[in-house]
Amino acid sequence: MGRFFTVVAVAAAIWVISKLFFTPEESDGRDDGPHSRGLTFTGTRNERGHYEGWDDDFEYFPPRRPPRVQILPPSPRRTTRPTAVDAPLSSDALRQLAREAATRMSEAFDQSQIKHRMGFHTQAQQLSLEGKEHRKTMERLNQTASEMIFREKNKNRKPNEFDLHGLYVKEAELKVREIISAEERGDCSSIRFIVGQGLHSTNGDAKLKPKMISYIQELGRPVSTDPRNAGVLVVSLA
């Protein structure tokens, strides 16, 4: 009987010890530290590479990489109707751009002369080249503008009548020479050039009438003023 009680006492002692030291703790659902796999910790790392506030024996698992985002190529541009920005420039706008180019041309040539007098010949040459480029731009813009102006003003005119309003003197001279050269090969007996009287002059129209009279005479053609309209010059081709 005594041996039985001894065995029971030993078994009870073993059960108590196992309960005290070997029973696992129930998790309360909270994170146990940065070593918990699958979780990340965003604390501050110290000079040893460990996170502050945790045991150095804990292992740190870096955060998972974000999923790769697939970048699709851009879709082709949709064709749209042209807007006002895409519309051709007007003759007035072209004239304005030409005047701005003329200003830049003059400034470049003036600076080129100053640099040349100061002995900076390389800079002077570069400024001179810039001035020449601005001059080409000015001439190109003015030529385009003059063609637009002449075409617009003469689209409903008689075959032997040409309006030179809106053209600069040099532009008008070129047109007069072209027209006389073309018409004298035909059966036209006279040409009428509308130059205005200079009462409401713009773009050099005040100079146009006397300049055209002088230029036509240089071409060896008789010219007179229309008695019914002082703003019209009549050139005889007979």
C-alpha positions as CSV (number, residue, x, y, z in Angstrom):
1,M,0.0,0.0,0.0
2,G,2.8,2.4,0.8
3,R,4.4,1.7,-2.6
4,F,1.1,2.7,-4.3
5,F,0.9,6.0,-2.6
6,T,4.5,6.7,-3.5
7,V,3.8,6.1,-7.2
8,V,0.7,8.3,-7.0
9,A,2.7,11.1,-5.4
10,V,5.5,10.9,-8.0
11,A,2.9,11.0,-10.8
12,A,1.2,14.0,-9.3
13,A,4.5,15.8,-8.9
14,I,5.4,15.1,-12.5
15,W,1.9,16.5,-13.6
16,V,2.3,19.7,-11.6
17,I,5.8,20.3,-13.0
18,S,4.7,19.7,-16.6
19,K,1.8,22.2,-16.1
20,L,4.1,24.8,-14.5
21,F,7.0,24.7,-17.0
22,F,5.9,23.0,-20.3
23,T,2.4,24.4,-20.9
24,P,2.6,26.8,-24.0
25,E,1.3,30.3,-23.6
26,E,-1.7,31.3,-25.5
27,S,-1.2,34.0,-28.1
28,D,-3.0,37.3,-27.5
29,G,-3.0,38.0,-31.3
30,R,-0.3,40.7,-31.1
31,D,3.0,40.9,-33.0
32,D,5.9,39.3,-31.0
33,G,8.5,41.5,-32.7
34,P,10.2,42.0,-36.0
35,H,11.2,38.3,-36.1
36,S,7.6,37.3,-36.8
37,R,7.8,36.0,-40.4
38,G,5.5,37.7,-42.8
39,L,5.4,41.0,-40.9
40,T,7.5,44.1,-41.2
41,F,8.8,46.6,-38.7
42,T,9.5,50.2,-39.6
43,G,11.4,51.3,-36.5
44,T,14.8,53.1,-36.4
45,R,17.9,51.0,-37.0
46,N,21.0,51.6,-34.9
47,E,24.7,51.6,-36.1
48,R,24.8,47.8,-35.8
49,G,21.9,47.4,-38.3
50,H,19.4,46.3,-35.6
51,Y,16.2,48.0,-34.8
52,E,16.0,50.1,-31.6
53,G,13.8,48.7,-28.8
54,W,14.2,45.0,-29.7
55,D,16.7,42.4,-28.6
56,D,19.8,42.1,-30.8
57,D,19.2,38.4,-30.9
58,F,16.0,38.8,-32.9
59,E,16.3,38.3,-36.6
60,Y,15.0,41.0,-38.9
61,F,13.1,40.0,-42.0
62,P,13.0,42.8,-44.7
63,P,9.6,43.8,-46.0
64,R,8.1,42.1,-49.0
65,R,8.7,43.8,-52.3
66,P,5.7,45.5,-53.8
67,P,4.1,43.7,-56.8
68,R,5.6,44.6,-60.1
69,V,3.5,47.1,-62.0
70,Q,3.1,46.5,-65.8
71,I,3.7,49.7,-67.8
72,L,1.7,49.6,-71.0
73,P,2.8,51.5,-74.1
74,P,1.0,54.8,-74.7
75,S,-2.0,54.5,-76.9
76,P,-1.8,56.0,-80.4
77,R,-2.7,59.7,-80.6
78,R,-6.2,60.4,-81.7
79,T,-6.5,62.4,-84.8
80,T,-8.3,65.7,-84.1
81,R,-9.5,68.5,-86.3
82,P,-7.1,71.5,-86.6
83,T,-7.7,74.3,-84.2
84,A,-7.2,78.0,-84.5
85,V,-3.6,77.6,-83.3
86,D,-2.9,75.4,-86.3
87,A,-4.4,77.9,-88.7
88,P,-2.0,79.8,-91.1
89,L,-0.8,83.2,-89.9
90,S,-2.4,86.3,-91.3
91,S,-0.5,88.9,-93.4
92,D,-0.6,91.3,-90.4
93,A,0.9,88.7,-88.1
94,L,3.6,87.9,-90.6
95,R,4.4,91.6,-90.9
96,Q,4.7,91.9,-87.1
97,L,7.1,88.9,-87.0
98,A,9.2,90.5,-89.8
99,R,9.4,93.7,-87.8
100,E,10.6,91.8,-84.7
101,A,13.2,90.0,-86.8
102,A,14.3,93.4,-88.2
103,T,14.8,94.7,-84.7
104,R,16.9,91.7,-83.7
105,M,18.9,92.1,-86.9
106,S,19.7,95.7,-86.1
107,E,20.7,94.9,-82.5
108,A,23.0,92.1,-83.7
109,F,24.8,94.3,-86.2
110,D,25.2,97.2,-83.7
111,Q,26.7,94.8,-81.1
112,S,28.9,93.3,-83.8
113,Q,30.4,96.8,-84.6
114,I,30.9,97.5,-80.9
115,K,32.7,94.2,-80.3
116,H,34.9,94.8,-83.4
117,R,36.0,98.2,-82.1
118,M,36.8,96.7,-78.7
119,G,39.0,94.0,-80.4
120,F,36.7,91.0,-79.8
121,H,36.8,89.9,-83.4
122,T,35.4,86.4,-82.8
123,Q,32.4,87.7,-80.9
124,A,31.9,90.4,-83.6
125,Q,31.9,87.8,-86.3
126,Q,29.4,85.6,-84.5
127,L,27.0,88.6,-83.9
128,S,27.4,89.5,-87.6
129,L,26.3,86.0,-88.6
130,E,23.3,86.2,-86.2
131,G,22.3,89.5,-87.8
132,K,22.4,87.9,-91.3
133,E,20.2,85.1,-90.1
134,H,17.7,87.6,-88.7
135,R,17.7,89.4,-92.0
136,K,16.9,86.2,-93.9
137,T,14.0,85.6,-91.6
138,M,12.7,89.1,-92.0
139,E,12.9,88.9,-95.8
140,R,11.2,85.5,-95.9
141,L,8.3,86.7,-93.7
142,N,7.9,89.9,-95.7
143,Q,7.9,88.0,-98.9
144,T,5.2,85.6,-97.7
145,A,3.1,88.5,-96.4
146,S,3.4,90.5,-99.6
147,E,2.2,87.5,-101.7
148,M,-0.8,87.0,-99.4
149,I,-1.7,90.7,-99.5
150,F,-1.4,90.9,-103.3
151,R,-3.4,87.8,-103.9
152,E,-6.2,88.9,-101.6
153,K,-6.5,92.3,-103.0
154,N,-6.5,91.2,-106.7
155,K,-8.6,88.0,-106.7
156,N,-11.6,89.9,-108.1
157,R,-9.9,92.5,-110.3
158,K,-10.0,93.0,-114.0
159,P,-7.2,91.2,-115.9
160,N,-5.3,94.5,-116.6
161,E,-5.8,96.1,-113.2
162,F,-3.6,95.5,-110.2
163,D,-3.9,96.8,-106.6
164,L,-0.5,97.5,-104.9
165,H,-1.9,98.7,-101.6
166,G,-0.3,97.1,-98.6
167,L,3.1,96.4,-100.3
168,Y,6.3,98.0,-99.4
169,V,8.0,100.1,-102.1
170,K,10.5,97.4,-103.0
171,E,7.8,94.8,-103.1
172,A,5.6,97.0,-105.3
173,E,8.6,97.6,-107.7
174,L,9.1,93.9,-108.1
175,K,5.4,93.3,-108.8
176,V,5.3,96.2,-111.4
177,R,8.3,94.8,-113.2
178,E,6.9,91.2,-113.3
179,I,3.5,92.4,-114.5
180,I,4.8,94.7,-117.2
181,S,7.1,92.0,-118.4
182,A,4.3,89.5,-118.6
183,E,1.6,91.8,-120.1
184,E,3.8,93.2,-122.8
185,R,4.0,89.8,-124.4
186,G,0.2,89.7,-124.7
187,D,-2.3,91.8,-126.5
188,C,-3.0,94.2,-123.6
189,S,-2.6,97.9,-124.6
190,S,-2.4,99.3,-121.1
191,I,-2.1,98.4,-117.4
192,R,-3.7,100.1,-114.4
193,F,-1.9,100.1,-111.1
194,I,-3.9,101.2,-108.0
195,V,-1.5,103.0,-105.7
196,G,-3.7,105.3,-103.7
197,Q,-3.3,109.0,-103.0
198,G,-1.6,108.6,-99.7
199,L,-4.5,110.2,-97.7
200,H,-4.7,107.3,-95.3
201,S,-1.3,105.8,-95.8
202,T,-0.2,102.5,-94.2
203,N,2.9,100.4,-94.9
204,G,4.5,103.1,-97.0
205,D,1.5,103.9,-99.3
206,A,2.2,107.6,-99.0
207,K,5.5,107.0,-100.8
208,L,4.0,104.5,-103.2
209,K,2.6,106.8,-105.9
210,P,5.7,109.0,-106.6
211,K,8.0,106.0,-106.3
212,M,6.0,104.0,-108.8
213,I,5.9,106.8,-111.3
214,S,9.7,107.2,-111.0
215,Y,10.3,103.5,-111.3
216,I,8.0,102.9,-114.3
217,Q,9.7,105.8,-116.1
218,E,13.1,104.1,-115.4
219,L,11.7,101.0,-117.1
220,G,11.1,103.1,-120.2
221,R,7.3,103.0,-120.1
222,P,5.0,106.0,-120.4
223,V,2.9,106.5,-117.2
224,S,0.1,108.9,-116.4
225,T,-2.5,109.4,-113.7
226,D,-6.0,108.4,-114.4
227,P,-8.0,111.7,-114.8
228,R,-11.0,110.2,-113.1
229,N,-9.0,108.7,-110.1
230,A,-5.8,110.2,-108.9
231,G,-4.9,107.0,-107.1
232,V,-4.6,105.0,-110.3
233,L,-1.5,105.0,-112.6
234,V,-2.0,104.0,-116.2
235,V,1.0,102.4,-118.1
236,S,0.8,102.3,-121.9
237,L,2.2,99.2,-123.6
238,A,1.4,100.3,-127.2
